[in-house]
């Protein structure tokens, strides 16, 4: 996957285990590294002027993005690598970051740290300094640190690290010019041949240093051109298999085929056995060396002005993440988002629909005046244009409201609290709490949620998250859910009920999908082969005032228009297929009637009919087109008639046998059925196995069939059939 960020240079394709060393062409290539949630992507935007998704969720910067930054009179390429806490990689995204920082040969590395929690950021800084001396440390979020009465002695920090240190606040632009000056100095050092900064390496304990002294000379013989032989020796001691593969691909040689390295490692293992040091203890000692030095530096350079000890949790967090109040608060937030979406989208949808169907009249008049055959005119207008018009009018207004609201909550720091609350539930299902993050990403798009599963370390738990992500309805299913709920499940009453009741019902259906995700995850965790569990360590970021302008641009351009464009591309061929099936006769009936008749028994068993099942099947390219396909199939000519009014749609459905029971079964199957084509392709790419893709299709489909069949049977037994 490539992310194009607007740079004139050809984007580099950087994926796990595919990094290539970069050649110096006179232009600086700078890697941007740091922990998640320290403002790394915000700094990337500030330097390059690009708009990229800001946050710490996986899938936003898992594939490295790049952009150009003007340094003096020349251009500099900034490459944003995935956020990580350590170079001792465990997850796929941490391996991507480690391999690029260690073997991609960037001309320099900007390491972004949180001024309010400098100690944790220093752990990564010290590890990177063991790899290369071409580092600039960016102490970001200084404005928030000042609010907390935290001050940092930058001069002393620069002395301890031996590299340039820049204090900044990327959101407000503070320190950007100073950082550019340091980048210009780095460029001058590179091309003038002057020496680099004098970096003080981290000292391990005496036994570890003895082991490194035995191994490092052999590493230098095996890799004479490697600038980080000490780091390579430490990693060989660590016995990281994924790193051995990366070393072989990046440096062109497997260190385990070098006799001198093998002999040195044998001597080290003998020494470890004599001292009774296990492999796990060795890695812990190496990690402890960085942690202890980071603690020592932080104690000397970070000063707290406030005398009182800050409270562990704010009053807001005690409500949002409280054991009793957490889930009611989350439900109210969810209800509020759906209410604003439904209430705000009604009038714009109607206006947009009127405009598009008025335009259809003009287009029809123009085509009929030409020599275009009548059948082709009907094919283009009644078959393709009407479906596209319905998709645009039904999808654009709700998405233009839902995505900005969802992004505002993310920007304000609310969504990490939701993941924190759901962690307990996933732990009871014996899965990783990080699945809560990927599940929330799936509400926007299931394909993005599947990609986001890379943040889960354990392959087994990652697979469970991939297989169950489609149980959460993506935005493409919302038009059908909102429309059907509004037409069949709210009844008559006060005006406020027109928005509040559908929002309440939609929120309840979403909760049902989350419960089914828990159920499927629990079953899979007890049936898939056992594996090592992965930890979920997540920092709750401070509440921040959302940047309204950036949120609007990001949500409208990156999400709303992208999803709408994909839906339109899927709607056009689906409308064409339906029109052809409805107008091509075989044996006295249309192909559409034959297909619907074939599916009728299964549809009736599930409380629906054959046309509804056919709509879901033809909606495989994109869930957004399911309802317009159903409406086209119901109309005699195989084209949508007047859909500018909700009442007209409701009349079409009622005339074809719909009741509130049909609506409930359709809603259940919309929640739980096969993922769209894009998601299936993504699942295959992530799992690399065809059988897991098939299972990801079968799990939600089986649950949907069972739930619909059970609900239909209950209705019949109760006399509602």
Secondary structure as UniProt FT lines:
FT   TURN            16..17
FT   STRAND          28..34
FT   TURN            36..37
FT   HELIX           40..48
FT   TURN            58..59
FT   STRAND          65..71
FT   TURN            72..73
FT   STRAND          74..80
FT   HELIX           92..103
FT   STRAND          108..114
FT   HELIX           115..117
FT   HELIX           118..131
FT   STRAND          135..140
FT   HELIX           142..147
FT   TURN            148..149
FT   STRAND          150..152
FT   HELIX           154..161
FT   STRAND          164..167
FT   TURN            170..173
FT   HELIX           176..192
FT   HELIX           206..222
FT   TURN            224..225
FT   HELIX           229..238
FT   HELIX           241..251
FT   HELIX           255..257
FT   HELIX           259..274
FT   TURN            275..276
FT   HELIX           279..301
FT   STRAND          302..304
FT   HELIX           315..320
FT   TURN            323..325
FT   HELIX           326..368
FT   TURN            369..371
FT   HELIX           374..378
FT   HELIX           379..385
FT   HELIX           386..412
FT   HELIX           415..428
FT   TURN            429..430
FT   TURN            433..434
FT   HELIX           435..444
FT   HELIX           446..452
FT   HELIX           453..455
FT   HELIX           459..468
FT   HELIX           469..471
FT   HELIX           475..488
FT   TURN            495..496
FT   HELIX           497..527
FT   HELIX           548..553
FT   HELIX           554..560
FT   HELIX           561..583
FT   STRAND          585..586
FT   TURN            587..588
FT   STRAND          589..590
FT   HELIX           591..605
FT   TURN            606..607
FT   HELIX           610..618
FT   HELIX           619..621
FT   HELIX           623..625
FT   HELIX           626..634
FT   TURN            636..637
FT   HELIX           646..655
FT   TURN            656..657
FT   HELIX           660..671
FT   HELIX           677..687
FT   HELIX           690..717
FT   TURN            718..719
//
